[in-house]
Amino acid sequence: MNYPVFIFHELVLRFSDINRGIGKYISATIDNGECLINTTNGHFKVALSMLDKQYNNPKLISEEELQQLATGFEME
């Protein structure tokens, strides 16, 4: 599926509420069932199922899921 760019921006905003060091969205690449989201300060990986949730019903993403992904952020 081709995801609209606002999905990536929304996820970065949600993650930055948890981890202020994430920065701003730059780009996203989908490969092998994962999405690599690049930001001004680093990158993180997101499962396609998370993108689907953000696109179809963002309320389905729990705070625990957001916390796990935000803490998996890798600084560059």
C-alpha positions in Angstrom: 0.0 0.0 0.0 1.1 3.5 -0.7 0.7 5.5 2.5 0.0 9.2 2.4 2.9 11.3 3.9 0.7 12.7 6.7 0.8 9.2 8.3 4.5 9.5 8.8 4.3 13.0 10.1 1.6 12.0 12.6 3.7 9.2 13.9 6.7 11.4 14.4 4.6 13.9 16.2 3.1 11.2 18.5 6.6 9.8 19.2 8.0 13.2 19.9 5.5 13.6 22.7 7.3 10.8 24.4 10.9 11.4 23.2 11.6 15.1 22.5 14.9 14.3 20.8 13.3 12.6 17.7 13.2 15.8 15.6 11.1 16.4 12.5 10.1 14.0 9.8 12.4 13.8 6.7 11.5 10.7 4.8 10.2 7.1 5.0 11.3 3.9 3.2 9.2 0.7 3.2 11.1 -2.6 2.8 10.6 -6.2 4.0 7.4 -5.5 6.0 9.0 -2.6 7.9 9.0 1.2 7.5 12.2 3.1 8.3 11.3 6.7 9.2 14.1 9.2 9.1 14.0 12.4 11.1 16.3 15.4 11.6 17.9 13.6 14.5 17.9 9.9 13.6 15.6 7.1 12.6 13.3 4.4 13.9 11.5 1.3 12.4 7.8 0.9 12.4 5.9 -2.3 11.5 3.4 -1.9 8.6 0.7 -2.9 11.0 1.4 0.2 13.0 1.1 2.3 9.8 -2.2 0.6 9.0 -3.5 1.5 12.5 -2.3 5.1 12.2 -4.0 5.4 8.8 -7.3 3.6 9.6 -7.8 4.3 13.4 -5.0 5.9 15.3 -6.8 5.3 18.6 -6.0 1.6 18.2 -2.3 2.3 18.9 -1.8 2.0 22.6 0.5 4.2 24.7 2.6 1.2 25.4 3.2 0.6 21.7 4.1 4.3 21.2 6.4 4.1 24.2 8.2 1.1 22.8 8.7 2.6 19.4 9.8 6.0 20.7 12.4 4.4 22.9 13.7 2.4 19.9 14.7 5.7 18.2 18.3 5.7 17.1 20.2 9.0 17.1 22.6 9.8 14.3 
